[in-house]
């Protein structure tokens, strides 16, 4: 039996980060204005740096007559004859959580794919972290890294992943607050009930979510013929087809029906859905995901090319 594909070795996280930065360079450094900007909100989830309520020091500035004396920084003022106020940086409440599937099925790579599904998912996750951190967003990963607001968030996420146990199940989203977005990247070969149990409670709490399905082209096209052995990477179970080409049409129909059911279920909860194949450029999925996070509706068209 000729080999069509094989399981690959897990991707080194820092190598994935280098490729992620190359992809991130193709997109604007800043997110577009958020949709959820209300007339009383100074900064939405775009996270622009400015003076406001927060814990991080922003700058010293001269005291203005009429301000509360409690705001004066007496230590700084003692250096010369002027009074100074310590300003803090505005901290927007928005956090973006990123998660990439690392289950055994993600290690698959066919001969017609550029990389494994696991490699592509990691690159997309780290590229999003790179872009969003430049815009001042807080970046976290469920079960791996608490949210951080740092321009080196992608490096910190890659380092956290390199030390964290491999997550081969959907993440626990109970700790994620309402003022958050979450991006889930994987092949989502789980049952519909399993996915609903993961994202349903989060969606009902008002969390904005985005699902990126990563698929190998062989999984969609089924380029097999003759006697073919299929093995489930999760369970090790094997299935031998004497003439694989005879079931190709039924398989493709079932695969597309599964994807449509997945997409409808995700969108029914108010989340976005993107489908991406590993024989396409990572920048295509990255641009589409960036568009959804930025509130750009036309970006959806790129996901199905």
N, C-alpha and C positions, 0 to 999 in steps of 0.2 A: 504494500500500500504506500503510495507516495504521500509525503508530508505536505500539508497545506499551511500549517502553522504550529506553534509550540508555545509553551509557557516560558517566560523570560525571567531573568533575575530581577529582584526589586531594584528600583532606580535609586542611585545615590542622591540624597536630598539637595546637597549643595550643587551637584551637576545640574539638577533640574532648575535650581535657582538661576544659574547662569543662562540657561535657555529661556527661562521666564523673562529675564531682563531684556533679552533681545526682542521678544514679542512685545513687551510693555513699551519699548521705544517706538513702536509703530503707532501708538495711540497718544492722544493729548495727555499732558501731564495732569490736568485737572479735570474733575468731574463737571458735567454740565449742571446748571442750576437745578436744585431738587424741585420736584412737583409739590412737595408738602411744605411750601413756605407760606405761612399765614401772615396776616397784616401786623401781628404783634411779635413775630419771631425775628430776632436779629440775625441769627444764623441757623439755617436748617441743617440737614445732614451733610452738607458740603464741607463743613468744618473749616471755614476761613479763619486764619489767625487774627485776633483782634482783642482789644481790651474788654473785660467783662467779668462775669462771675466765674470763679474757678479757684483751683489750688496752686497753679503754676505761676511763678513770678513772670511778669511781662516787662515792666520798665519802671524807672523812677521818673517822676515828672514834678514840676513846681506846684506847690500848694496854691489853690485858688481860694480867695476870700469867700467865706460863706460855707465852705465844706466843713464837715465834722472834724474836730481836732483829733479824734480817735484814729483818723486815717493817716495822720502824719507819721512818717518813719523817722523817729528822733535820732537814731544812730547815723543814718545817712545825712540828716540835716545838720548834725554836729560838725560835719567836715567843713562847712563854710557858713556864710551868713544867710543862706536861704532855707526855706522849709520845703521838704519834699514828701510826696505821697508815693507809696508803693502800689503800683497797679498790678492786678492779676490778669492772666490771659483768659479770654472767653473759652469755655469748654462746652462744645455742643454735646448733647446727650446721646448722639447716635453712634451705634457700634455695628460693625459688619463682621459676621461670623463666617468663616470659610471652612469647608470640610471636603476632603477627597477620599473616596472609597479605596481601601487597601486590601479588599478581600481577594482570595486566590484567583477568582475569575478575571480580575483586572490585570493579571500578569500575562494574559493571552496576547499574542501578536501573530497575525497571519503573514504570508509572503507578500501580500499586496498592501500591507499597512506600513506606515512610516515608523511608528513606534508602538510600544504596548499601550494598552488602555491605562494602566497605572501610571506610566511615564507622562502621558498626555494630561491626565487628571492633575498630577502634581504640578506640572508646568502651568496649567491654567490657574490653579489655586495660588501659586506663588506670584504669577504675573499680576493677578488681581490685587494681591497684597501689596505689590510694588506700586501699582498705580494709585490705589486708594490711600496708602500711607503718605504719598506725596501730597495728597489733598488734605491731610490732617485727620483722616478718619481713624477710629480705634479699630484695630484688627484683632480678632480672636479665633480660636479653633476649639470647638467643643471637645472637652476631655483631654486636650493637649496643651493649650496656651490660653491664659486669661487675656482679655482685651488689653492692648497697649496702643498708645498714641505716640508713634515714633517713626521717623523716616527710614529706619532700618528694620521695620516690622517684618519684611520679607525674610531677612537674614535670621531674625529671632524665631520666626515661624519654622524655617528650615532646620534650625538647630534644635528646636523643641521636638520636631518630628523625628529627628535622628535619634533622640533619646527616649521617645515615647513608645510604648508597646504598640504593635500593629493593630489597628482597629478594623476588624472584619465584619462588623455589624453597623447598622445605621446609628447615627449619634443620638445621645440623649439630649433633648432640646428644652427640658424643663427649666433650666437655669437661665435661659435667654429672656431678657426683658422686652417689653413692647417697643421701646425706641430702638429697634434693631432691624437689620436685614440679615438673612442667612442665605448662603449659596452652597448648595449640595451638588457635588460632581461625582458621578459614578456610572456604572452600567445598569443599575436598578433592575437586576434580574430577580429581585425578591417578589413575593406575592403581592398582589394589590393591597391585601389587608395589612401586611407588614409595613408598607409605605404609608398607608393611611394612619396607622397607629403612631408613626413617627412624626409626620408633619401635620396631621389633623389638629391635635391640641395646640400646637404653635400657631397655626393659621387662625384658629378660633380666638386666640388671645390678641390677634391683630398684628402679628409679626409678618413683615413682608418677606417672601421667600422666592428663591429662584433655583430651579432644578436644571442641571446640564447633564443630559444623557450622553455618555461617551461609548461608542460602539466600534468594533472592528468591522471593516468592510465585508469580511468573509461571513460574519454573523448575519449580515443583512442580505448578501448576494447568494450565499450557499453555493460556492464554486466546486462542490465535491462530486465525484463520479466514481463508479466502480465500487469495489469492496472497501468500505471506509469504517474505521473504528473511532467512535466519539467517546470521550471521557469527561466526566463532570469533575472540574478541578476542586469543587467544594467537598464532594462526597467520595470521589474516586470511582463511582459507578461507571460502567462501560456499556456502550450500545454499538453493535456491529450491523451496518447496513450492507446487504449484498450488492445492491445497485442504488447508490445514493442519489443518482440523478432522477430516479423515479418519484422521489418525494420532494424534489426541489421546489416545485410550484406551490404545493401545499405548505411547505415550510415558510416560504417568503410571505405568503398570505397571512399565516399565523404570526410571523414576526412583526409585520406592519400593523396588524390588528392589536398586538400587545403594546406596541409603541403608542398607537392612537388612544388606547384605553388609559395608558399611563399619562399621556399628555392631557386628556380630558379630565382625569381625576385631579391632577395638579392644578389645572386652570380653574376647575370648579371651586377650589379652595381659595382662589384669588391670587395664586402664585404664577410666576412665569415658567415656561418650559422651552428649552432649547435642545435640539438633537445635533450631535456632532460626530463625525467619523474620523478615525485615525489615519485615513489616507488623504485628509484635507489639512490645510495649514492651521496651526493652533491660533494664529492671529484672527482667523474668521470667527471662531467661537468666542475669543476674547473680546472682539469688537462688539459682537451681539450681546454678550453678557454685560459689558460696559454700558451699552445703550440702555439695557433694562434697568440697571442700577441708577443711571442718570435720568431715567424717565423719558427716553427717546423711543417712541413707538416704532419707527421705521427700522430700527435695528433688528427687529424680530425676523425680517425677511432673510437676513444673512444666515440664520441658523440652519436652514433647511437646504442650503446650496450644496 
